[in-house]
């Protein structure tokens, strides 16, 4: 078997909104530069309701949003306002510090709406942790997309075979979205990068062995594998060059523990830049406490998440 381990995600029930968190995991911190992996939904919101991720900070990482269904409106302290829809990519490099929010657009609150997405964090190499923050949006048509033995592949970031994504990365990175038809196969060649396969749906197998839905399968480095499907199926492939251990607290990650402490102090003392036209403030969570950073306005209560990260990035 070409798999090193299969991770069962931690499930967060957020009052009608389900989040499956595969990274960080008690048995694995990272896969390549990926240090956070959330599968959101699918969640159905009645008319007038939606998602409200209040302004929150990041340092020394990049956040990546990719949707299967629905829409989110990104706002950040750089002044960027950008809606994202399925097949597009929002890539925000936090670098030395940024604050952002993500909410359902007003147009999606007019009727019943669904949100289904993958959100990841990508750690930055030590030499680039303190770069100036930036944001890039990539339309679906800008990303490499091809057919291979019944599989539709989209290269979100990095390089794969002869394809190269326009998304800027700071270290060798692989991020693929694969939509498989019944009887299709997709080959992942052997190389020296770390890789993992996430089963968004059922119907998938790896080297002929069925893979349950909502599982992150870690591939043994240096081995080739075949992903196949006996039904219409969706999977994501993440990986790249390993960067080494990272310190993490709430929304902050860094190779330096003292940088985490500085970020905590800066957030407490409101020294991070603000998101224009937004004034909500989330207090820094205390150790061993539960920080309430995600709010679905389908109820009056915030839904909880662990102190390591909010359910949305």
Secondary structure in CASP SS format (residue, H / E / C, confidence):
PFRMAT SS
TARGET T0000
AUTHOR 0000-0000-0000
METHOD secondary structure of the structure
MODEL  1
X C 1.00
X C 1.00
X E 1.00
X E 1.00
X E 1.00
X E 1.00
X E 1.00
X E 1.00
X C 1.00
X E 1.00
X E 1.00
X E 1.00
X E 1.00
X C 1.00
X C 1.00
X C 1.00
X C 1.00
X E 1.00
X E 1.00
X E 1.00
X E 1.00
X E 1.00
X E 1.00
X C 1.00
X E 1.00
X C 1.00
X C 1.00
X E 1.00
X C 1.00
X C 1.00
X E 1.00
X C 1.00
X C 1.00
X E 1.00
X E 1.00
X E 1.00
X E 1.00
X E 1.00
X E 1.00
X E 1.00
X E 1.00
X E 1.00
X E 1.00
X E 1.00
X E 1.00
X C 1.00
X C 1.00
X C 1.00
X C 1.00
X C 1.00
X E 1.00
X E 1.00
X E 1.00
X E 1.00
X E 1.00
X E 1.00
X E 1.00
X E 1.00
X E 1.00
X C 1.00
X E 1.00
X E 1.00
X E 1.00
X E 1.00
X E 1.00
X E 1.00
X E 1.00
X E 1.00
X E 1.00
X C 1.00
X E 1.00
X E 1.00
X E 1.00
X E 1.00
X E 1.00
X E 1.00
X C 1.00
X C 1.00
X C 1.00
X C 1.00
X E 1.00
X E 1.00
X E 1.00
X E 1.00
X E 1.00
X C 1.00
X C 1.00
X C 1.00
X E 1.00
X E 1.00
X E 1.00
X E 1.00
X E 1.00
X C 1.00
X C 1.00
X C 1.00
X C 1.00
X E 1.00
X E 1.00
X E 1.00
X E 1.00
X E 1.00
X E 1.00
X C 1.00
X C 1.00
X H 1.00
X H 1.00
X H 1.00
X H 1.00
X C 1.00
X C 1.00
X C 1.00
X E 1.00
X E 1.00
X E 1.00
X E 1.00
X E 1.00
X E 1.00
X E 1.00
X E 1.00
X E 1.00
X E 1.00
X E 1.00
X C 1.00
X C 1.00
X H 1.00
X H 1.00
X H 1.00
X C 1.00
X C 1.00
X C 1.00
X C 1.00
X C 1.00
X E 1.00
X E 1.00
X E 1.00
X E 1.00
X E 1.00
X C 1.00
X H 1.00
X H 1.00
X H 1.00
X C 1.00
X C 1.00
X E 1.00
X E 1.00
X E 1.00
X E 1.00
X C 1.00
X C 1.00
X E 1.00
X E 1.00
X E 1.00
X E 1.00
X E 1.00
X E 1.00
X E 1.00
X E 1.00
X E 1.00
X E 1.00
X C 1.00
X C 1.00
X E 1.00
X E 1.00
X C 1.00
X C 1.00
X C 1.00
X C 1.00
X C 1.00
X C 1.00
X C 1.00
X C 1.00
X E 1.00
X E 1.00
X E 1.00
X E 1.00
X E 1.00
X E 1.00
X E 1.00
X E 1.00
X C 1.00
X C 1.00
X C 1.00
X C 1.00
X E 1.00
X E 1.00
X E 1.00
X E 1.00
X C 1.00
X C 1.00
X C 1.00
X C 1.00
X C 1.00
X E 1.00
X E 1.00
X E 1.00
X E 1.00
X E 1.00
X E 1.00
X C 1.00
X C 1.00
X C 1.00
X C 1.00
X E 1.00
X E 1.00
X E 1.00
X C 1.00
X C 1.00
X E 1.00
X E 1.00
X E 1.00
X C 1.00
X C 1.00
X C 1.00
X E 1.00
X E 1.00
X E 1.00
X E 1.00
X E 1.00
X C 1.00
X C 1.00
X C 1.00
X C 1.00
X C 1.00
X E 1.00
X E 1.00
X E 1.00
X E 1.00
X E 1.00
X C 1.00
X C 1.00
X C 1.00
X E 1.00
X E 1.00
X E 1.00
X E 1.00
X E 1.00
X E 1.00
X E 1.00
X E 1.00
X C 1.00
X C 1.00
X C 1.00
X C 1.00
X C 1.00
X C 1.00
X E 1.00
X E 1.00
X E 1.00
X C 1.00
X C 1.00
X E 1.00
X E 1.00
X E 1.00
X C 1.00
X C 1.00
X H 1.00
X H 1.00
X H 1.00
X H 1.00
X H 1.00
X H 1.00
X H 1.00
X H 1.00
X H 1.00
X H 1.00
X H 1.00
X H 1.00
X C 1.00
X C 1.00
X C 1.00
X C 1.00
X C 1.00
X C 1.00
X C 1.00
X C 1.00
X C 1.00
X C 1.00
X C 1.00
X C 1.00
X C 1.00
X C 1.00
X C 1.00
X C 1.00
X C 1.00
X C 1.00
X C 1.00
X C 1.00
X C 1.00
X C 1.00
X E 1.00
X E 1.00
X E 1.00
X E 1.00
X E 1.00
X E 1.00
X C 1.00
X C 1.00
X C 1.00
X C 1.00
X C 1.00
X C 1.00
X E 1.00
X E 1.00
X E 1.00
X C 1.00
X C 1.00
X C 1.00
X C 1.00
X C 1.00
X C 1.00
X C 1.00
X C 1.00
END
